[in-house]
Amino acid sequence: MLSIPTEALLDVNVIIASVFADHVMHESARRFVESLDRFYTTPTVQGGFLRFATRPLRNERGGQQQPRLTMAKALDKLREFTEAEGHVFVADDSPFTDLGLRSMQGHRQWTDAYLLQIARKNNLTLASLESRMATIDNPATPALYVVGYSE
């Protein structure tokens, strides 16, 4: 496990948790992001935030409810987040065909593996809430930091 980084590429779950106060990891994620000298986002991560924030919610009975944010408010919230001091934009500039398949076991891991690749390419740590991503990280040169895991 990596020590607490001073800069990191943020996985979408860290942004979601730090922005939405009702998220179970809100305080840990917010404190982590605020502790960084620099934090990085990519188009993939930004799009994931927008998709999550504008997705209709389901109530306990499975009925559809309004999304957390309107399209305009979600974009404003993302803009506010990325205009904060310390934010750096990183391009998604690596093909998926360059990915290794180390321990990948399902369709949900494509984006995780891709973000790990982008982090490595830019000499960054990927900060995520997902400890299970460690199975696809390279143990010889780990790039994953799990927020809230060892803080």
N, C-alpha and C positions, 0 to 999 in steps of 0.2 A: 504494500500500500504506500502510495506517495505521501510525502508530507504536505502540509497546507501550502498551496501555491500562492504566488503574489500576482500572477496573471493566468487566465484560463479562457479557453473556448467554452462557452456555455451550451449545454444540451438544452433542448426546449423545456424539459421538465424543471430545470433550475429557474428559468425565466418565469414560467407559469407559477411555480411555488412562490417566487419572490414578489410577484405582482399581485396575486390574489390572496387576500388576508384569510380567506376561509380554507386555504389549503393546509393540510396537516403538517407540512414541512415549511410553512411560510416563514417563521422566525429564523430557522436555521439557514434557509436559502437566502433570505434578505440579508442577514448578517454576513454570510459568506460573500455575496456579491459586493456588499459595501466594504468588505475588507480588502478587496483586490485593488492593486494599483492600476491594472488594465483588465478589461474583460472584452471578449471577442464574440461576435455573432456572425453567422453566415446566412445566405438566402434560404437555405434549407431550414435552419432553426427559426428564422423570422417568419417564414411561411407556416411552420408548425404552430407557432404561437397564435398567428391570426386564425388559422383553422380551428384551433382549440377554443379560442375566445368567442368565436362566432357560431360555433356548432350548437344547434338546439339542445337543450337539456331534457332529460327524462325524469319524471317524478317517480315516486315509489310504485305506482301502478303501471308504469310504462308509458304514461301519457306524455306527449311532447309539450315542452314549455319553451319560453323565450330563451335565446342564447344569453350567456353572461354579459356580452357587450354587443352593441350594434356594430356594423361594419366600420362606420366612421369613428366610433369610440375606440374600437380595437386598434385601428390604425394610429389614432392619436396616442393611445397607451404605448404602442410599440415605438412610435416616434419619440415619446418622452423617455422611454427606457434607453433607446440608442443615442439620444442626445445628452445623456448623463456623462459627467466627467469620467474619463477613463475608457470609454467605449471605442473599440476599433472594429471596423468591418473587414471580414475576410471573405474572399471570393470562393465559391464552390468551383474550383478549377482543376479538379482531378477526376478522371473518368472512373466510373464504377467498375470497368473492366480491369482496373489495376488492383482491385481489392483481393486480399487473400481470403481464403475460406476457413481460416483457423477457427475451429470449434463452432462454426455457425450451424444452427440447428433449425432455423425456421425463417419464414418470410418477414417477421417483425424485426430481424436483426440487420437488415440491409442498411438502414439509415444509421444505426449505431456503429456498424463497421465503417461506414463512409465517414462519419464524423471523427472517429478515431484516426482514420487515414488523413483527413484534413488537419487535425491537430498535430500529428506527427510531421506532416509536410511543412508545417509552419513552426516547428519546434515549440509546440504548446502542450499544455495539459488539457484534457477534456474533462470538464466538471459535470457530473451527472448525479441524479438521485438513485440511479439503477445499479445496485451492486452486482447484479447478474451480468452486466456488461464485462466484468472482469474475465469471463470465460472466453471472450473474443479478443481481449487485449493481449499483447505480446508480453509474457512474463519476463523475458530477457531485457526488454526496454519498455516498461509500462508507461502508458500515456493517460491512464484513467485515474481521476480523483473522485471518490464518492462523497458527496456533501452529506454531512450529518452522520456519517458512518463512524468516524473516529474523532469527532470534535468534542 
